[in-house]
Every structure is written in structure tokens, then in C-alpha cells.
Amino acid sequence: MATPEHHELPASSWSARLAALKSHGASDDDPRVKDARAALAYHRGRRALDEQTLAALDDTRRADLVRHITGEAVTA
């Protein structure tokens, strides 16, 4: 069975999946555990970057945020 993409399931499903894996002894290094945690991080990011938040940014700050998310940000 293929693992769904992060956006295909709600955060609650990923949380339940992670809880089930951990309760059955899956280690933190298990790819399924890593994937569930990555999916939860994806959903946290989506909640944090809602439409209202993005609308409040001017073009320069929005572009800076995109560079940061994509790893293109320059660190000083």
C-alpha cells in the first residue's frame, strides 16, 4: 500500500498514524514514522501560512519568506 501524499490526509489522520506506529514499537528511524512527522510539519506550516497571514505581507517580505522556505535564503 502506497503512502499518501502529505496533503491527501488531514493532520488528524497523520497524527493517528504516528500514534499507531509508535504504539506498535516503530522506531524514530522508521521511514513511516519520519513520513508521518514530515506530514504533520507540512500541516503546521500550512496553518501558519494561511491566506490572511500571506495577504498581510508586502511583496518583498513574501518573496523573502518563499526564499526561506525553499532554502534559497541568504544567512548572514
TORKOL-4160 file (C-alpha; in steps of 0.2 Angstrom, whole numbers, padded with zeros to 4 digits, m for minus):
76
<pt num="1" X="0000" Y="0000" Z="0000"/>
<pt num="2" X="0007" Y="0017" Z="m0005"/>
<pt num="3" X="0009" Y="0030" Z="0007"/>
<pt num="4" X="m0002" Y="0045" Z="0004"/>
<pt num="5" X="0005" Y="0062" Z="0000"/>
<pt num="6" X="0005" Y="0074" Z="0014"/>
<pt num="7" X="m0009" Y="0085" Z="0008"/>
<pt num="8" X="m0020" Y="0070" Z="0004"/>
<pt num="9" X="m0024" Y="0066" Z="0023"/>
<pt num="10" X="m0029" Y="0078" Z="0036"/>
<pt num="11" X="m0017" Y="0081" Z="0051"/>
<pt num="12" X="m0028" Y="0071" Z="0062"/>
<pt num="13" X="m0025" Y="0056" Z="0051"/>
<pt num="14" X="m0007" Y="0058" Z="0051"/>
<pt num="15" X="m0007" Y="0060" Z="0070"/>
<pt num="16" X="m0017" Y="0044" Z="0072"/>
<pt num="17" X="m0005" Y="0035" Z="0060"/>
<pt num="18" X="0010" Y="0041" Z="0070"/>
<pt num="19" X="0002" Y="0036" Z="0086"/>
<pt num="20" X="m0002" Y="0019" Z="0080"/>
<pt num="21" X="0016" Y="0016" Z="0073"/>
<pt num="22" X="0024" Y="0022" Z="0089"/>
<pt num="23" X="0012" Y="0011" Z="0100"/>
<pt num="24" X="0017" Y="m0004" Z="0090"/>
<pt num="25" X="0035" Y="m0001" Z="0093"/>
<pt num="26" X="0041" Y="0008" Z="0077"/>
<pt num="27" X="0057" Y="0017" Z="0080"/>
<pt num="28" X="0060" Y="0035" Z="0076"/>
<pt num="29" X="0071" Y="0030" Z="0062"/>
<pt num="30" X="0057" Y="0020" Z="0053"/>
<pt num="31" X="0053" Y="0028" Z="0037"/>
<pt num="32" X="0034" Y="0028" Z="0040"/>
<pt num="33" X="0037" Y="0037" Z="0057"/>
<pt num="34" X="0048" Y="0050" Z="0048"/>
<pt num="35" X="0035" Y="0052" Z="0034"/>
<pt num="36" X="0021" Y="0055" Z="0047"/>
<pt num="37" X="0031" Y="0068" Z="0056"/>
<pt num="38" X="0035" Y="0076" Z="0040"/>
<pt num="39" X="0017" Y="0077" Z="0035"/>
<pt num="40" X="0012" Y="0084" Z="0052"/>
<pt num="41" X="0026" Y="0098" Z="0049"/>
<pt num="42" X="0018" Y="0101" Z="0032"/>
<pt num="43" X="0001" Y="0104" Z="0040"/>
<pt num="44" X="0008" Y="0115" Z="0054"/>
<pt num="45" X="0016" Y="0126" Z="0040"/>
<pt num="46" X="0000" Y="0127" Z="0030"/>
<pt num="47" X="m0009" Y="0133" Z="0046"/>
<pt num="48" X="0004" Y="0145" Z="0050"/>
<pt num="49" X="0004" Y="0152" Z="0032"/>
<pt num="50" X="m0014" Y="0154" Z="0030"/>
<pt num="51" X="m0022" Y="0166" Z="0017"/>
<pt num="52" X="m0024" Y="0181" Z="0030"/>
<pt num="53" X="m0006" Y="0179" Z="0035"/>
<pt num="54" X="0001" Y="0179" Z="0017"/>
<pt num="55" X="m0011" Y="0194" Z="0012"/>
<pt num="56" X="m0003" Y="0204" Z="0026"/>
<pt num="57" X="0014" Y="0203" Z="0019"/>
<pt num="58" X="0021" Y="0215" Z="0006"/>
<pt num="59" X="0029" Y="0208" Z="m0010"/>
<pt num="60" X="0047" Y="0210" Z="m0003"/>
<pt num="61" X="0043" Y="0200" Z="0013"/>
<pt num="62" X="0033" Y="0187" Z="0004"/>
<pt num="63" X="0047" Y="0184" Z="m0008"/>
<pt num="64" X="0059" Y="0183" Z="0007"/>
<pt num="65" X="0048" Y="0170" Z="0015"/>
<pt num="66" X="0047" Y="0160" Z="m0001"/>
<pt num="67" X="0066" Y="0160" Z="m0002"/>
<pt num="68" X="0067" Y="0155" Z="0016"/>
<pt num="69" X="0055" Y="0140" Z="0014"/>
<pt num="70" X="0064" Y="0134" Z="m0002"/>
<pt num="71" X="0081" Y="0136" Z="0006"/>
<pt num="72" X="0087" Y="0150" Z="m0005"/>
<pt num="73" X="0088" Y="0162" Z="0009"/>
<pt num="74" X="0105" Y="0170" Z="0012"/>
<pt num="75" X="0110" Y="0168" Z="0030"/>
<pt num="76" X="0121" Y="0182" Z="0037"/>
